[in-house]
Amino acid sequence: MVATSPRLEHEVKDLALATLGRQRIEWAGREMPVLKQIRDRFAKEKPFAGIKISACCHVTTETAHLAIALKAGGADALLIASNPLSTQDDVAASLVVDYGIPVFAIKGEDDATYHRHVQIALDHRPNIIIDDGCDVVATLIQQRPHQIADLYGTTEETTTGIVRLQAMLKDGVLTFPAINVNDADTKHFFDNRYGTGQSTLDGIIRATNVLLAGKTVVVAGYGWCGKGTAMRARGLGANVIVTEIDPIKAIEAVMDGFRVLPMAEAAPLGDLFITVTGNKHVIRGEHFDVMKDGAMVCNSGHFDIEIDLKTLASKANEIKEVRPFTQEYKLNNGKSVVVLGEGRLVNLAAAEGHPSAVMDMSFANQAMGAEYLVKNKGKLQPGIHSIPAEVDKEIARLKLQAMGIVIDTLTDEQIEYINSWTSGT
Ligand SMILES: NC(=O)c1ccc[n+]([C@@H]2O[C@H](COP(=O)([O-])OP(=O)(O)OC[C@H]3O[C@@H](n4cnc5c(N)ncnc54)[C@H](O)[C@@H]3O)[C@@H](O)[C@H]2O)c1
């Protein structure tokens, strides 16, 4: 049911879920000390006073802390979901009820509702867009170019969004600054690798409760997310096969001890397939045809395009929900293929997304990236900008401090040595 309130515009599943949402938001906050420090500073300095921010993110307990930090900094912030299946309805309710932040997100919303929410994010007339997958920015450019004048810039969370921004730049339509949050070391080293690694396996286990020890798991893509996913699957005792299209990544996977095969050869061997490539139809008709009976397929890449579900459906005589987020396709060849999370990000559809400890750093980058856009308003060239290295290092320093870990510092002699070229053998 869609709830509306005269006091605050929002569209969430059920405001009565707010109490649970608030408890869960507070729990996540225990693992987010860096963002808390930034929020406390924002509350004093109000860097976003008078600034409208539209954020399109997975509506999770961690995102709640980002939204709260932006509001503490004076922003008029609004939140929509970056995926129809990733919203935590209790969190959405709590943000509206307890924190006064307008949220437009309902887990399981249909595509039309999803796109309507993107329009609402743009109706807000944002000065800053915080995007995850680039849907709001793409819609702005295609449908509301007159609003670009309002924009200080955008920050982009994920690899797929960056790929889209690069395509916009190539086509000459990216006429404002975009901050590449994904590129920060304190983002992709940890979020994409350890976050996606753990939460993808978490989603699969919650959806199916299968034992992974002894299973053959095929991981498609050995980028940051793939490395983490393969590492964690191996840690649970699976025999992991990696598929790649990049020869360097393929060597890396081989030297990390994984078997590397083309998907056509991996397809008959796998018990479980996980795509994390950001690419389209990585698992398709010819692969389904040769899979074992009962093989499971899922995706942790940003969009639901990595598994060709349309073709799978065309080969099926029955599609049955066998558990939540678990659908069995009974194929005409007598076998069945099980699809988790409708081919959408399984870690967010069937579990809770990344653990808070990694999102602490990712969203510290988002918060600082948004502040950077404000501080440098009118000074940044249109195009894609990295998070400044000093910001990245500062986030790492704060994280270490919060973890109670002290590291060495360079001695004067070491500083002199690494800055000179005269001393050799
Ligand atoms: N599930 C999550 O919560 C989460 C978190 C972060 C990123 N992502 C998404 O996951 C995807 C991967 O992100 P990443 O940071 O690992 O990107 P990446 O660029 O580091 O890695 C992607 C890898 O996939 C490989 N690849 C491309 N096409 C392929 C194909 N047809 N077969 C096999 N391999 C192929 C590429 O060579 C590359 O090595 C993106 O869509 C990203 O937005 C999801």
The ligand as a Tripos MOL2 file, in Angstrom:
@<TRIPOS>MOLECULE
LIG
   44    48     1     0     0
SMALL
NO_CHARGES

@<TRIPOS>ATOM
      1 N1         26.2550   -5.7130   -5.8210 N.am      1 LIG1
      2 C1         26.7020   -4.5530   -5.3960 C.2       1 LIG1
      3 O1         26.3420   -4.0970   -4.3220 O.2       1 LIG1
      4 C2         27.7060   -3.8180   -6.2170 C.ar      1 LIG1
      5 C3         28.6860   -3.0270   -5.5930 C.ar      1 LIG1
      6 C4         29.6290   -2.3870   -6.3900 C.ar      1 LIG1
      7 C5         29.5570   -2.5130   -7.7880 C.ar      1 LIG1
      8 N2         28.5450   -3.2520   -8.3410 N.ar      1 LIG1
      9 C6         28.4160   -3.4320   -9.7890 C.3       1 LIG1
     10 O2         29.0800   -4.6680  -10.1390 O.3       1 LIG1
     11 C7         29.5410   -4.6040  -11.4870 C.3       1 LIG1
     12 C8         31.0350   -4.9020  -11.5120 C.3       1 LIG1
     13 O3         31.7340   -3.8820  -10.7990 O.3       1 LIG1
     14 P1         33.3260   -3.9350  -10.6070 P.3       1 LIG1
     15 O4         33.6680   -2.7720   -9.7620 O.co2     1 LIG1
     16 O5         33.7700   -5.2910  -10.2360 O.co2     1 LIG1
     17 O6         33.7650   -3.6170  -12.1310 O.3       1 LIG1
     18 P2         35.1570   -3.9500  -12.8180 P.3       1 LIG1
     19 O7         35.1970   -3.1210  -14.0480 O.co2     1 LIG1
     20 O8         36.2640   -3.8490  -11.8060 O.co2     1 LIG1
     21 O9         35.0030   -5.5080  -13.2080 O.3       1 LIG1
     22 C9         34.1460   -6.0160  -14.1860 C.3       1 LIG1
     23 C10        34.8860   -7.1910  -14.8260 C.3       1 LIG1
     24 O10        33.9870   -7.8990  -15.6750 O.3       1 LIG1
     25 C11        34.7090   -8.2900  -16.8290 C.3       1 LIG1
     26 N3         33.7710   -8.5900  -17.9270 N.ar      1 LIG1
     27 C12        33.1080   -7.7250  -18.7380 C.ar      1 LIG1
     28 N4         32.3320   -8.4080  -19.6100 N.ar      1 LIG1
     29 C13        32.4880   -9.7250  -19.3150 C.ar      1 LIG1
     30 C14        31.9540  -10.9240  -19.8620 C.ar      1 LIG1
     31 N5         31.1180  -10.9060  -20.9080 N.pl3     1 LIG1
     32 N6         32.3390  -12.1100  -19.3280 N.ar      1 LIG1
     33 C15        33.2030  -12.1430  -18.2810 C.ar      1 LIG1
     34 N7         33.7590  -11.0470  -17.7280 N.ar      1 LIG1
     35 C16        33.4010   -9.8440  -18.2450 C.ar      1 LIG1
     36 C17        35.6300   -7.1200  -17.1140 C.3       1 LIG1
     37 O11        36.7370   -7.5160  -17.9260 O.3       1 LIG1
     38 C18        36.0630   -6.7340  -15.6960 C.3       1 LIG1
     39 O12        37.2430   -7.4080  -15.2920 O.3       1 LIG1
     40 C19        29.1540   -3.2130  -11.9780 C.3       1 LIG1
     41 O13        27.9010   -3.2780  -12.6060 O.3       1 LIG1
     42 C20        29.0400   -2.4070  -10.6970 C.3       1 LIG1
     43 O14        28.2730   -1.2600  -10.8650 O.3       1 LIG1
     44 C21        27.6390   -3.9190   -7.6010 C.ar      1 LIG1
@<TRIPOS>BOND
     1     1     2 1
     2     2     3 2
     3     2     4 1
     4     4     5 ar
     5     4    44 ar
     6     5     6 ar
     7     6     7 ar
     8     7     8 ar
     9     8     9 1
    10     8    44 ar
    11     9    10 1
    12     9    42 1
    13    10    11 1
    14    11    12 1
    15    11    40 1
    16    12    13 1
    17    13    14 1
    18    14    15 2
    19    14    16 1
    20    14    17 1
    21    17    18 1
    22    18    19 2
    23    18    20 1
    24    18    21 1
    25    21    22 1
    26    22    23 1
    27    23    24 1
    28    23    38 1
    29    24    25 1
    30    25    26 1
    31    25    36 1
    32    26    27 ar
    33    26    35 ar
    34    27    28 ar
    35    28    29 ar
    36    29    30 ar
    37    29    35 ar
    38    30    31 1
    39    30    32 ar
    40    32    33 ar
    41    33    34 ar
    42    34    35 ar
    43    36    37 1
    44    36    38 1
    45    38    39 1
    46    40    41 1
    47    40    42 1
    48    42    43 1
@<TRIPOS>SUBSTRUCTURE
     1 LIG1         1 GROUP 0 **** ****
